[in-house]
């Protein structure tokens, strides 16, 4: 009997993953609920089903499943996902607390540091966002996205020279082409600010010069 239940659970897991890969969240949700009925103490399934609810915009259901997952097994992943849902609900203070709980469990969790910085930025606290990103790149100096965001947030505070230093580092990275494109796309979001508009023009001109020399 136990072997049959285990086989059925494995089959449902495969169907759940297949639905997610196809982007069929509604189907994945139905299968996920069946999985939980079979075993409501499987914290991985609770987490996965919660994130499907999150993608579909069912935030309260997502939070409930994640809290249940944490009761079974408290993990940094669960707290990070709880924080993402709270952030989507614009409950920034709660989200910040949840990201910090994730980092208490797993201090080097890069995604939690990065998302925490974004949360501070959404809460219009650029100073704290910069502080978090500075800590992140001390541990992960090659994180290009964090470097670009830190440079941008410094620019938005009027700290142009400090911001440019991070952009210059990005432009000297090995993945130079993709890094530059991502950097310009981020800067372009704030092109209405004169000094950022000038930087965009400068980096585009630099790109043209480099192409002419190759």
C-alpha positions in Angstrom: 0.0 0.0 0.0 2.8 2.4 1.0 4.7 1.6 -2.3 1.5 2.4 -4.3 1.1 5.7 -2.6 4.7 6.6 -3.2 4.4 5.7 -6.9 1.3 7.8 -7.2 3.1 10.7 -5.5 6.1 10.4 -7.9 3.8 10.4 -10.9 2.0 13.5 -9.6 5.3 15.2 -9.1 6.3 14.5 -12.7 3.0 15.8 -13.9 3.4 18.9 -11.7 6.9 19.6 -13.1 5.7 19.1 -16.7 2.8 21.5 -16.2 5.2 24.1 -14.8 7.7 23.6 -17.7 4.8 24.2 -20.2 3.8 27.3 -18.3 0.4 25.9 -17.4 0.1 27.3 -13.9 -3.6 26.4 -13.6 -2.9 22.8 -14.3 0.1 22.8 -12.0 -2.1 24.2 -9.3 -4.7 21.4 -9.6 -2.0 18.7 -9.5 -0.2 20.5 -6.7 -3.3 20.4 -4.5 -3.6 16.7 -5.1 0.0 16.2 -4.0 -0.7 18.1 -0.8 -3.7 16.0 -0.1 -1.6 12.9 -0.4 1.1 14.3 1.9 0.5 17.6 3.7 3.9 17.3 5.5 6.0 17.5 2.4 7.4 21.0 2.8 8.9 21.0 -0.8 5.4 20.5 -2.3 3.9 23.1 0.1 6.6 25.6 -1.1 6.1 24.7 -4.8 2.3 25.0 -4.7 2.6 28.2 -2.8 4.7 29.8 -5.5 2.2 28.7 -8.2 -0.4 30.5 -6.2 2.0 33.5 -6.1 2.4 33.5 -9.8 -1.4 33.4 -10.3 -1.8 36.4 -7.9 -3.4 34.4 -5.0 -1.1 36.0 -2.4 -3.0 35.0 0.8 -3.1 31.3 -0.3 0.6 31.5 -1.1 1.5 32.9 2.3 -0.6 30.2 4.1 1.1 27.4 2.2 4.5 28.9 2.9 3.8 29.2 6.6 2.7 25.6 6.7 5.9 24.7 5.0 7.8 26.6 7.7 6.0 24.7 10.4 7.2 21.4 8.9 10.7 22.7 8.2 11.8 26.3 8.7 14.2 27.2 5.8 15.7 30.3 4.3 14.0 29.5 1.0 10.5 29.6 2.7 11.2 32.9 4.4 12.6 34.4 1.1 9.4 33.3 -0.7 7.2 34.7 2.0 9.1 38.0 1.7 8.5 38.0 -2.1 4.8 37.6 -1.6 4.7 40.3 1.0 6.7 42.6 -1.2 4.2 42.0 -4.1 1.5 43.0 -1.6 3.5 46.2 -0.9 3.9 45.1 2.8 7.5 46.3 2.6 8.2 46.3 6.4 7.0 42.7 6.8 8.9 41.7 3.7 12.1 43.2 5.1 11.7 41.2 8.3 11.1 38.0 6.4 14.2 38.5 4.2 16.2 39.1 7.3 14.8 35.9 8.8 16.0 34.1 5.7 19.5 35.6 6.1 19.6 34.6 9.8 19.2 31.0 8.7 21.5 31.3 5.6 23.7 34.4 5.9 25.3 34.0 2.5 22.1 33.5 0.5 22.8 35.8 -2.4 19.2 36.0 -3.7 17.9 37.1 -0.3 20.4 39.9 -0.1 19.6 41.1 -3.7 15.8 40.9 -3.2 16.1 42.7 0.2 17.9 45.6 -1.6 15.1 45.7 -4.1 12.5 45.8 -1.3 14.3 48.7 0.3 14.3 50.5 -3.0 10.6 49.9 -3.5 10.1 51.3 -0.1 12.0 54.4 -1.2 14.9 53.7 1.1 17.9 54.0 -1.2 20.4 54.4 1.5 19.5 51.0 3.1 19.3 49.4 -0.4 22.9 50.6 -1.1 24.1 49.3 2.3 22.7 45.8 1.5 24.2 45.8 -2.0 27.6 46.9 -0.7 27.5 43.9 1.7 26.4 41.6 -1.1 29.3 42.5 -3.4 31.8 42.2 -0.6 30.9 38.5 -0.5 30.0 38.1 -4.2 32.2 40.7 -6.1 31.3 39.3 -9.5 27.6 39.8 -9.2 27.0 42.1 -12.1 23.3 42.8 -11.4 24.1 43.9 -7.8 26.9 46.2 -9.1 24.6 47.8 -11.7 21.8 48.4 -9.1 24.3 49.8 -6.6 25.7 52.2 -9.2 22.2 53.2 -10.2 21.0 53.8 -6.6 24.0 55.9 -5.9 23.3 58.0 -9.0 19.7 58.5 -7.8 21.1 59.9 -4.6 23.3 62.3 -6.6 26.5 60.4 -5.9 27.5 60.3 -9.5 31.3 59.6 -9.1 30.6 56.7 -6.8 28.0 55.3 -9.1 30.2 55.5 -12.1 32.9 53.5 -10.4 30.6 50.5 -10.3 29.6 50.9 -14.0 33.3 51.1 -15.0 33.8 47.8 -13.1 30.9 46.3 -15.0 32.3 47.4 -18.3 35.6 45.8 -17.5 34.0 42.4 -16.7 34.5 39.3 -18.9 30.8 39.3 -20.0 31.2 42.8 -21.3 28.6 42.9 -24.0 25.7 41.5 -22.1 26.7 43.5 -19.0 26.7 46.7 -21.0 23.3 46.0 -22.5 21.8 45.2 -19.1 23.4 48.3 -17.6 22.0 50.6 -20.4 18.5 49.1 -20.0 18.6 49.8 -16.3 19.9 53.4 -16.8 17.3 53.9 -19.5 14.5 53.6 -16.9 15.7 56.9 -15.5 16.7 58.7 -18.7 14.5 61.6 -17.7 17.2 62.6 -15.2 19.7 64.9 -17.0 22.9 63.4 -15.5 21.7 59.8 -16.2 20.7 60.8 -19.8 24.3 62.1 -20.3 25.8 58.9 -19.0 23.6 56.8 -21.4 24.9 59.0 -24.3 28.5 58.6 -23.1 28.3 54.8 -22.7 26.6 54.5 -26.1 29.4 56.6 -27.7 32.0 54.5 -26.0 30.4 51.4 -27.5 30.5 52.9 -31.0 34.2 53.8 -30.6 35.1 50.3 -29.4 33.3 48.7 -32.3 35.1 51.0 -34.8 38.5 49.8 -33.4 37.7 46.1 -33.7 
